[in-house]
Each structure stands twice: as C-alpha cells, then as structure tokens.
Amino acid sequence: MDASNLIQTVLIYALPVLFAITVHEAAHGYVARHFGDNTALMMGRITLNPLKHIDPIGTILMPLLLYFATSGAFLFGYAKPVPVNFSHLRNPKRDMIWVALAGPLTNFLQAILWALLMFLLVGFGVQERFFIEMAKAGVMVNLVMWAFNLFPLPPLDGGRVLVGLLPWKQAQWVSRIEPYGFFIVMGLVIMGVVSNLWLRPLMSLGYSIINLLMSPIRALLIG
C-alpha cells in the first residue's frame, strides 16, 4: 500500500476508532460508579477525552505493526482498561455483569448510529466517498469491538459476564484464567478460532440486526 492510500485509510478509521474505544471505556467507569465503585471517577477515567484511554502500544503501535505485517488483513488493538474495584460494587457478582456489558453495548449502539449516518448520507445524495467510507468503518469497527469483547474468556468483557453468571465454584475457576487469558485469546485469534467460530457469526448477526433496524429509514428515504 502506498503512502497516500495509507494516510487516507488512517483518516477514515481514526474518528470511528477513537469514539469506539473512548465511549467503551468511559461506559465501564460510568456504570461502575452507578453501582457503587468510584475508582474510575477518582482516576479521571470517566471522560470522553481519548487521551485518557489510549494505550501507546495497544492502541497505536500494535495495530500499525499488524496492519503492515498482514497488509491490512488482520488488525488487533486495545485501550487502557478502566480500573474497577469489584469489591466496592453493591452486589459484586451481579453488578460486574452490567459493568462488563456496558462497553460492548455502547459499541453496538455506536454501530447503529454510524449506520444511520451512512443511510442519511446516501439518502440525501451525498457523494463524498470519504464520509461514506468513514460511516462504513464506524459500523465495522464497533461491531468488531462488540463481538470480540463478548468472547467468554477473562479478561475480556464476555469473560467477566460469564464469571458473574456462573455459580461461585465455577466462577472462581474461570477467574483463575484471567492472568493468562490475554495470551490464550491471542493464541485462539492466531489459530483462527475466534474469527471463524465467534467473530464472523456474531458480526453477521450484528449486521442483520442493524439492517433490520434501518429498514424503516431505507423505506422512508426510498419512498
């Protein structure tokens, strides 16, 4: 990929990615505060300032390296996790489910909003490719974050949901995986297990739901 195409791709994805990770992380902190834990608030993490959530390696360096190494075929990154002290939650086992779900749910909501923007742009005859591609990128980036973070293995959000849903004995067993969870997930990603058995089916479902939700907008614009 030449420099001009790379710059254009970065510009198209920059805003959707920044919004996706910022709102995702801030949502965890906001919901944790709602249920009694002020840790994220005291550390200044309940904010829409992306600089508070960007991890230099996980958010910038790793995605760029993977982009060049795989010619754009595979991307992976992460933001600085919002600190949550689950023992401060009023009902730790139950409330951790809502804290964990907050991030992925905001990503799905953002995917819907980007899809709405794309339909409105097309419906009102906007021909500027850059904005259309940015809206498409917004849908894809947020659906990837939604689906990937719901994978049921700690320290991903889906793993925390699983811990909250399981009986205490089984929950403690799953919790012990967390120190190694990142490496296990990365191994499964490299082997294609996460992509083939989790990401693609869930993202296909996500696109179907969004298309269904956009049907009235499409009918209104066409009519």
C-alpha positions as CSV (number, residue, x, y, z in Angstrom):
1,M,0.0,0.0,0.0
2,D,1.4,3.4,-1.0
3,A,1.7,6.3,1.4
4,S,-1.4,8.2,0.1
5,N,-3.7,5.2,0.5
6,L,-2.3,4.5,4.0
7,I,-2.9,8.1,5.1
8,Q,-6.5,8.0,3.7
9,T,-7.2,4.7,5.4
10,V,-5.9,6.1,8.8
11,L,-8.0,9.2,8.4
12,I,-11.1,7.2,7.6
13,Y,-10.7,4.9,10.6
14,A,-9.3,7.4,13.1
15,L,-12.5,9.0,14.3
16,P,-14.6,5.8,14.5
17,V,-11.8,4.1,16.4
18,L,-11.3,7.0,18.8
19,F,-15.0,7.2,19.5
20,A,-15.3,3.4,19.8
21,I,-12.6,2.9,22.4
22,T,-13.3,6.2,24.3
23,V,-17.0,5.6,24.8
24,H,-16.4,1.9,25.5
25,E,-14.0,2.5,28.4
26,A,-15.9,5.5,29.8
27,A,-19.1,3.4,29.9
28,H,-17.4,0.8,32.1
29,G,-16.4,3.5,34.6
30,Y,-19.8,5.2,34.5
31,V,-21.7,2.0,35.2
32,A,-19.2,1.0,37.9
33,R,-19.8,4.4,39.6
34,H,-23.6,3.9,39.3
35,F,-23.2,0.6,41.2
36,G,-21.0,2.0,43.9
37,D,-17.4,1.9,42.7
38,N,-15.8,5.4,42.3
39,T,-12.3,4.1,41.3
40,A,-12.5,5.1,37.7
41,L,-14.0,8.5,38.7
42,M,-11.2,9.3,41.1
43,M,-8.6,8.3,38.4
44,G,-10.2,10.6,35.8
45,R,-11.3,7.7,33.5
46,I,-15.0,8.6,33.2
47,T,-14.3,11.0,30.4
48,L,-14.7,11.3,26.6
49,N,-11.1,12.6,26.3
50,P,-9.5,9.8,24.2
51,L,-6.0,10.7,25.6
52,K,-7.1,9.2,28.9
53,H,-7.9,5.8,27.3
54,I,-5.2,5.4,24.6
55,D,-2.5,2.9,25.3
56,P,0.6,3.8,23.2
57,I,1.4,0.2,22.5
58,G,-2.1,-1.4,22.3
59,T,-3.9,1.4,20.6
60,I,-1.3,2.8,18.2
61,L,1.8,0.7,17.8
62,M,0.3,-2.8,17.7
63,P,-2.4,-2.1,15.2
64,L,0.1,-0.3,12.9
65,L,2.6,-3.1,13.0
66,L,-0.1,-5.7,12.4
67,Y,-1.5,-3.6,9.5
68,F,1.8,-3.5,7.8
69,A,2.8,-7.1,8.6
70,T,-0.5,-8.5,7.2
71,S,-1.2,-5.9,4.5
72,G,-4.3,-4.9,6.3
73,A,-5.7,-8.5,6.6
74,F,-5.6,-8.6,10.4
75,L,-5.9,-5.9,13.0
76,F,-5.9,-6.0,16.8
77,G,-5.5,-3.5,19.5
78,Y,-6.7,-2.5,22.9
79,A,-7.1,0.6,25.1
80,K,-6.1,1.1,28.8
81,P,-8.6,-0.9,30.8
82,V,-10.7,1.2,33.1
83,P,-9.9,0.3,36.8
84,V,-12.8,-1.2,38.6
85,N,-12.7,-2.5,42.2
86,F,-15.5,-5.1,42.1
87,S,-15.5,-5.4,45.9
88,H,-16.8,-1.9,46.0
89,L,-19.9,-2.7,44.0
90,R,-23.1,-3.1,46.0
91,N,-23.7,-6.6,44.7
92,P,-20.3,-7.6,43.2
93,K,-21.3,-10.8,41.4
94,R,-24.4,-9.3,39.8
95,D,-23.2,-5.8,39.2
96,M,-20.0,-6.9,37.5
97,I,-22.2,-8.2,34.7
98,W,-23.6,-4.8,34.0
99,V,-20.2,-3.1,34.3
100,A,-18.8,-5.6,31.8
101,L,-21.7,-5.3,29.3
102,A,-21.6,-1.5,29.3
103,G,-18.6,-1.3,26.9
104,P,-19.8,-3.8,24.2
105,L,-23.4,-2.4,24.4
106,T,-22.1,1.2,23.7
107,N,-20.2,-0.2,20.7
108,F,-23.3,-1.8,19.3
109,L,-25.2,1.5,19.8
110,Q,-22.4,3.4,18.0
111,A,-22.6,0.9,15.1
112,I,-26.3,1.7,14.8
113,L,-25.6,5.4,14.8
114,W,-22.9,5.1,12.2
115,A,-25.2,3.0,10.0
116,L,-27.9,5.7,10.4
117,L,-25.4,8.3,9.3
118,M,-24.5,6.3,6.3
119,F,-28.1,5.8,5.3
120,L,-28.8,9.5,5.7
121,L,-25.7,10.5,3.7
122,V,-26.7,8.2,0.8
123,G,-30.4,9.1,1.1
124,F,-29.7,12.8,0.8
125,G,-27.4,12.3,-2.2
126,V,-24.1,13.0,-0.5
127,Q,-21.4,11.7,-3.0
128,E,-18.3,12.4,-0.9
129,R,-16.6,8.9,-0.7
130,F,-14.6,9.9,2.4
131,F,-17.6,10.3,4.6
132,I,-19.4,7.2,3.3
133,E,-16.3,5.1,3.9
134,M,-15.9,6.6,7.4
135,A,-19.5,5.7,8.3
136,K,-18.9,2.1,7.0
137,A,-15.8,1.9,9.0
138,G,-17.7,3.1,12.1
139,V,-20.1,0.3,11.7
140,M,-17.4,-2.3,11.2
141,V,-15.1,-1.1,14.0
142,N,-17.8,-1.1,16.6
143,L,-19.2,-4.4,15.6
144,V,-15.7,-5.9,15.8
145,M,-15.3,-4.4,19.3
146,W,-18.8,-5.5,20.3
147,A,-18.3,-9.1,19.2
148,F,-14.6,-9.5,20.2
149,N,-15.1,-8.2,23.7
150,L,-18.1,-10.5,24.3
151,F,-15.8,-13.6,23.8
152,P,-16.4,-15.5,27.1
153,L,-12.9,-15.6,28.5
154,P,-11.4,-13.2,31.1
155,P,-10.1,-10.6,30.9
156,L,-12.5,-9.8,28.1
157,D,-15.9,-8.4,29.0
158,G,-17.6,-11.6,28.0
159,G,-15.4,-13.5,30.5
160,R,-16.5,-11.2,33.3
161,V,-20.1,-11.7,32.3
162,L,-19.5,-15.4,32.4
163,V,-18.0,-15.2,35.9
164,G,-21.0,-13.2,37.1
165,L,-23.4,-15.7,35.7
166,L,-21.8,-18.9,36.9
167,P,-22.2,-20.4,40.4
168,W,-19.4,-19.4,42.9
169,K,-17.3,-22.5,42.5
170,Q,-17.3,-22.4,38.7
171,A,-16.9,-18.6,38.7
172,Q,-13.7,-18.9,40.8
173,W,-12.3,-21.5,38.5
174,V,-12.9,-19.2,35.4
175,S,-11.5,-16.2,37.3
176,R,-8.2,-18.0,37.7
177,I,-7.7,-18.0,34.0
178,E,-7.5,-14.2,33.9
179,P,-3.7,-13.8,34.3
180,Y,-3.3,-16.0,31.2
181,G,-6.4,-15.0,29.4
182,F,-4.9,-12.5,27.1
183,F,-2.3,-15.0,25.8
184,I,-4.9,-17.7,25.4
185,V,-7.2,-15.3,23.4
186,M,-4.3,-14.2,21.2
187,G,-3.4,-17.8,20.6
188,L,-7.0,-18.6,19.6
189,V,-7.0,-15.4,17.4
190,I,-3.8,-16.5,15.6
191,M,-5.3,-20.0,15.0
192,G,-8.4,-18.5,13.6
193,V,-10.7,-20.0,16.2
194,V,-12.0,-16.6,17.5
195,S,-12.5,-15.3,13.9
196,N,-14.3,-18.4,12.5
197,L,-16.3,-19.6,15.4
198,W,-17.1,-16.3,17.2
199,L,-16.4,-13.1,15.4
200,R,-17.9,-13.9,12.0
201,P,-21.1,-15.4,13.2
202,L,-21.7,-12.7,15.8
203,M,-20.8,-9.9,13.4
204,S,-23.1,-11.4,10.8
205,L,-25.9,-11.3,13.4
206,G,-25.0,-7.7,14.3
207,Y,-25.2,-6.6,10.6
208,S,-28.6,-8.4,10.3
209,I,-30.0,-6.6,13.3
210,I,-28.7,-3.3,12.1
211,N,-30.2,-3.9,8.6
212,L,-33.5,-4.7,10.2
213,L,-33.4,-1.6,12.3
214,M,-32.5,0.5,9.3
215,S,-35.4,-0.9,7.2
216,P,-37.9,1.9,8.1
217,I,-35.2,4.5,7.4
218,R,-34.5,2.9,4.0
219,A,-38.2,2.7,3.2
220,L,-38.7,6.3,4.2
221,L,-35.8,7.6,2.1
222,I,-36.7,5.5,-1.0
223,G,-40.4,6.5,-0.6
